[in-house]
Amino acid sequence: MENVQSLPLIQTVKEKKARKVKVMQFGEGNFLRAFIDWIINSMNKANVFDGGVVVVQPMPFGRCKELQEANGLYTLYLQGLQDGKAVRQSEVIQCLQDFINPFEQYDKYLKYAESDDLEFVISNTTEAGIAFDPNDTDFTKCPNSYPGKLLAFLQKRYEAGKKGLYIIPCELIDHNGETLREVLVQLANHNHLNPKFIKWIETENKFYNTLVDRIVPGYPRNDAAQFQLDLGYQDQNMVVGEIFHLWCIDAQTVKDKQEAKKNLEELKKKLPCDKANLSVLFVDSIVPYKQRKVKILNGSHTTLVPVSYLAGIDTVRETIEDPQLGTFVREFIFNEVIPTIAIPKDEMIAYSNSVLERYMNPYVRHELMSIALNSVTKYKERVLPTVLQNLDKEILPSHALFSLAALMVFYRGVRPIQNNAEIHLADDPKFIEAFRKLWEEFDGTKAGAKKLVSNVLGWKDHWGKDLNTIAGVTDFVTEALYAQVTMPMREALKAVLK
């Protein structure tokens, strides 16, 4: 069998077209390369953009050196279900033009501030990346934080008399564009910079809030050798992602609605993603789309985990493919979640079906126990809003509440279907200890079940209110929990299925 080391390097067998650098990208990790760079590459292939990317390494360590050695070329594998069929496809991403480690190449980094071709700044520096660092005070050397680096760059650009930029962060925090602008201004004031420059940051640069969605497992360690043999070249920078992708962008970083609308239309023309058939939405507000993702994708994960695991299933895919449990998840999404989100129903149905298809990705083994981490808080953030919105309409969300009962049973720490094997709970110790005491006191009666349920529902500091005060909730959850501890989960589940 051919050895991988005998194969030629990707840069010796693949070519790259030279393009003007229009995008400065902070971050060289798997997600940006499988998402943003793929989007730019797709627009270039569709002949609607024609732009290249300069990659800035946010930390002293990273992949810029390896990417530069490969001439910026790497293979992206997209895999998953498409129209019900398993699909795996690959392409070489060719839009990366230059690479900078600003800790070692600070002058080169600042030189790009003088570029007339540069139009966009895109970033993904982790959730902790957009933060004020009061120690970023010396701009004669590379600042430590991402906002510090960007502020130094913008100051140089202002001094060079160049136009402002479209600044589009992809960090997974609320109001990421608005927050980045606020931190930049805070840092500029902290350093007593020119008030005219600070005003230029706010008025001549356009900031956008975003929501990104694509699962990116990263480098395919288990399959890398076979992939390279199939491709016929060596590629140490290859990356794997799912086929599904969604990028939502709004301009709600400015208060004036007309200005926000103008800024959004301007960006849409500058990034004609629609002409490349990409799922990029320029929307009035990303808030309902974030709610959709959190409630449907994340919320259904949290809802299914305790029910499915206690029923003897280990993965998300097995859950959806199981006739009973798959029905439970679908009824939760379509009957209890969709009516609570202010997005047209046809769009909600299409998105929900895409989520279910993603769950059945044959190339991903998504363990339920990997999702179970911090489930008590996850239920509050991801599922409780759906519960409360249904109850406000005097609708009892039976599936969501059945899952809450299952969550309580899950935190008993044993799996009856597996001879009471221990469940290795991973959560805040205060929750684990509270459940341990409650289950020690449980006497096996329905009255005992109600006592346990009432105690948990009464965690006002956690839930934000005493859930016992809502009509019907305590009784329903009590009945569900008592059923789950006195009969197999699958038998108990029959009571809530339509």
Summary of the structure (lengths in Angstrom):
residues: 498
radius of gyration: 25.5
end to end distance: 54.9
largest distance: 76.4
contacts: 1601
relative contact order: 0.09
helix: 51%
strand: 14%
